[in-house]
């Protein structure tokens, strides 16, 4: 069963999966696709053609613009800003200016972060609140600051990994991350 608040605006051509909740004053445009068991917060704007996976939580006051694709199990904190044009001008727009962004599975984006278009965010990466992400993000990377920089790596459970890519909380190990670190240097 889908829940849509009476103040939300959902285009009849939008596709919304079972178990999804769309809260007050949200707007979902035509041809947007939202997966199952998602939670779309108050005042969220989802542009036309946006694809959002299953079990995604989008907090209040987020705008997800055309050209953004969101994987499964993603958390998007309050007031996160996505962009879709690297060199915007009020008087110029066309599909040729569209700059796409891909948010991988299990990504968490903290409140008030800005995601500059044209990047890929690796699976299970975590973006700190207020960070400005301007380049691709490695899987499991912890990004903080402006501009965002890698400050370590995180487990699927959200805990920071130690220098051997081991999670002391849940016991998982990610030795494959060593190769990502080597290629980034």
Residue pairs with C-beta under 8 A, 6 or more apart in sequence:
1 18
1 19
2 16
2 17
2 18
2 19
2 20
2 21
2 22
3 20
3 21
3 22
4 10
4 16
4 21
4 22
5 22
5 23
5 24
5 25
5 26
7 24
7 25
8 22
8 23
8 24
8 25
8 26
8 27
8 28
9 26
9 27
9 28
10 16
10 22
10 26
10 27
10 28
11 28
11 29
11 30
11 31
11 32
11 48
12 30
13 30
13 31
14 28
14 29
14 30
14 31
14 32
14 33
14 34
14 46
15 31
15 32
15 33
15 34
16 22
16 28
16 34
17 34
17 35
17 36
17 37
17 38
17 54
18 36
18 37
19 36
19 37
19 38
20 34
20 35
20 36
20 37
20 38
20 39
20 40
21 38
21 39
21 40
22 28
22 40
23 39
23 40
23 41
23 42
23 44
24 42
24 43
25 42
25 43
26 40
26 41
26 42
26 43
26 44
26 45
26 46
27 44
27 45
27 46
28 34
28 40
28 46
29 46
29 47
29 48
29 49
29 50
30 48
30 49
31 48
31 49
32 46
32 47
32 48
32 49
32 50
32 51
32 52
33 50
33 51
33 52
34 40
34 46
34 52
34 56
35 52
35 53
35 54
35 55
35 56
35 72
36 54
36 55
37 54
37 55
38 52
38 54
38 55
38 56
38 57
38 58
39 56
39 57
39 58
40 46
40 58
41 57
41 58
41 59
41 60
41 61
41 62
41 78
42 60
42 61
43 60
43 61
44 58
44 60
44 61
44 62
44 63
44 64
45 62
45 63
45 64
46 52
46 64
47 63
47 64
47 65
47 66
47 68
48 66
49 66
49 67
50 64
50 65
50 66
50 67
50 68
50 69
50 70
51 69
51 70
52 58
52 64
52 70
52 74
53 70
53 71
53 72
53 73
53 74
53 105
54 72
54 73
55 72
55 73
56 70
56 72
56 73
56 74
56 75
56 76
57 74
57 75
57 76
58 64
58 76
59 75
59 76
59 77
59 78
59 79
59 80
59 111
60 78
60 79
61 78
61 79
62 76
62 77
62 78
62 79
62 80
62 81
62 82
63 81
63 82
64 70
64 76
64 82
65 82
65 83
65 84
66 84
66 98
67 84
67 98
67 99
67 100
67 101
67 117
68 82
68 84
68 100
68 101
68 103
68 117
69 100
69 101
69 102
69 103
70 76
70 103
71 102
71 103
71 104
71 105
71 106
71 107
71 123
72 105
72 106
73 105
73 106
74 103
74 105
74 106
74 107
74 108
74 109
75 107
75 108
75 109
76 103
76 109
77 108
77 109
77 110
77 111
77 112
77 113
77 129
78 111
78 112
79 111
79 112
80 109
80 110
80 111
80 112
80 113
80 114
80 115
81 112
81 113
81 114
81 115
82 101
82 115
82 117
83 99
83 101
83 114
83 115
83 116
83 117
84 98
84 99
84 100
84 101
84 117
85 93
85 97
85 98
85 99
85 117
86 99
86 116
86 117
86 118
87 97
99 117
99 118
100 117
100 118
101 115
101 117
101 118
101 119
101 120
101 121
102 119
102 120
102 121
103 109
103 115
103 121
104 120
104 121
104 122
104 123
104 124
104 125
104 139
105 123
105 124
106 123
106 124
106 156
107 121
107 122
107 123
107 124
107 125
107 126
107 127
108 125
108 126
108 127
108 158
109 115
109 126
109 127
110 126
110 127
110 128
110 129
110 130
110 131
111 129
111 130
112 129
112 130
113 127
113 128
113 129
113 130
113 131
113 132
113 133
114 131
114 132
114 133
115 121
115 127
115 133
116 132
116 133
116 134
119 133
119 134
119 135
119 136
119 137
120 136
120 137
121 127
121 133
121 136
121 137
122 136
122 137
122 138
122 139
122 140
122 141
123 139
123 140
124 139
124 140
124 154
124 155
124 156
125 137
125 138
125 139
125 140
125 141
125 142
125 143
125 154
126 141
126 142
126 143
126 154
126 158
127 133
127 137
127 143
127 148
128 142
128 143
128 144
128 145
128 148
128 151
130 146
131 143
131 144
131 145
131 146
131 148
132 145
132 146
132 147
132 148
133 143
133 147
133 148
134 147
134 148
135 147
135 148
137 143
137 148
138 150
138 153
138 177
138 180
138 181
138 184
139 177
139 180
140 153
140 154
140 155
140 161
140 174
140 177
141 150
141 152
141 153
141 154
141 180
142 150
142 151
142 152
142 153
142 154
142 160
143 149
143 150
143 151
144 151
145 151
150 184
152 160
152 161
153 160
153 161
153 165
153 174
153 177
154 160
154 161
155 161
155 167
155 169
155 170
155 172
155 174
156 170
156 172
157 167
157 169
157 170
157 172
159 167
159 168
159 169
159 170
161 167
161 174
161 177
162 168
164 173
164 175
165 173
165 174
165 175
165 177
165 178
166 172
166 173
166 174
167 173
167 174
